């Protein structure tokens, strides 16, 4: 949901309480990331599958807490088309290659 222009990702636990999401694991079924986590200030890490071939403009815009990107592939990362506009936090985050999703 958006709050003052900022997207916060939440999980709702059994008691109905909202918990901020700070980690996001994207499914293997996606190939393009658009504005899925734009302005999600609570996000500190994201796992991107090697099925992703394109990351659109502004996909990580406003994700000021994003510090780690876990990628399930290795060399394929360099072949992903990443728009440089609005993806500075994604570009500057520490990359971890060959990540295994459990």
C-alpha positions in Angstrom: 0.0 0.0 0.0 1.0 3.6 -0.6 1.4 6.0 2.3 2.5 9.5 1.6 3.9 8.4 -1.7 5.9 5.6 -0.1 5.1 1.9 -0.7 5.4 -0.4 2.3 5.3 -4.1 1.9 3.4 -5.9 4.7 2.8 -9.5 5.7 -0.2 -10.1 8.0 0.4 -12.7 10.7 -2.1 -15.1 12.3 -3.2 -12.4 14.8 -3.9 -9.9 12.0 -0.9 -7.8 12.8 0.9 -6.0 10.0 4.7 -6.6 9.7 6.9 -4.6 7.4 8.7 -6.6 4.7 12.4 -6.0 4.5 13.2 -9.0 2.2 11.6 -9.9 -1.0 12.1 -13.1 -3.1 10.8 -12.8 -6.6 9.4 -16.0 -8.3 11.2 -17.8 -11.1 8.2 -17.1 -13.4 9.0 -13.5 -14.0 11.2 -12.1 -16.8 10.7 -8.3 -16.4 10.6 -6.1 -13.3 8.7 -2.8 -13.8 7.7 -0.8 -10.7 7.0 -3.8 -8.4 9.0 -2.4 -5.5 9.2 1.3 -6.4 9.5 3.5 -3.2 9.5 0.5 -0.8 11.6 2.1 1.8 11.5 -0.9 4.2 13.1 -3.2 1.6 16.7 -4.1 2.5 17.3 -7.1 0.3 15.8 -8.6 -2.8 16.3 -12.0 -4.5 16.1 -11.8 -8.3 15.8 -15.0 -10.3 18.0 -15.7 -13.3 14.8 -15.7 -15.4 14.8 -11.9 -15.3 16.1 -10.3 -18.5 14.9 -6.7 -18.1 14.6 -4.2 -15.2 12.6 -1.2 -16.2 13.1 2.5 -15.3 12.3 3.3 -11.7 11.9 -0.3 -10.5 13.9 0.4 -7.4 13.4 4.2 -7.2 13.0 5.3 -3.6 14.3 2.1 -2.1 16.8 3.9 0.1 17.3 0.9 2.5 18.1 -1.6 -0.3 21.7 -2.8 0.4 21.7 -6.4 -0.9 20.7 -8.1 -4.2 20.7 -11.9 -4.2 20.8 -13.3 -7.8 20.2 -16.9 -8.5 22.5 -16.8 -11.6 26.0 -15.6 -12.1 27.2 -14.3 -15.4 23.7 -13.7 -16.6 23.5 -10.6 -14.4 25.6 -8.7 -16.9 23.2 -9.5 -19.7 20.1 -8.1 -17.8 19.0 -4.9 -19.4 18.8 -2.5 -16.4 17.5 1.0 -17.1 19.9 3.3 -15.2 17.1 5.9 -14.4 15.6 5.4 -11.0 17.6 2.2 -10.3 20.5 3.7 -8.4 19.8 1.7 -5.2 19.7 -1.5 -7.2 22.9 -0.6 -9.0 24.8 0.3 -5.8 23.6 -2.6 -3.6 26.0 -5.4 -2.9 25.4 -8.3 -5.3 25.5 -11.9 -4.2 25.6 -14.4 -7.1 24.5 -18.0 -7.4 22.1 -17.6 -4.5 20.0 -20.7 -3.7 16.4 -20.0 -2.7 15.2 -22.3 0.1 
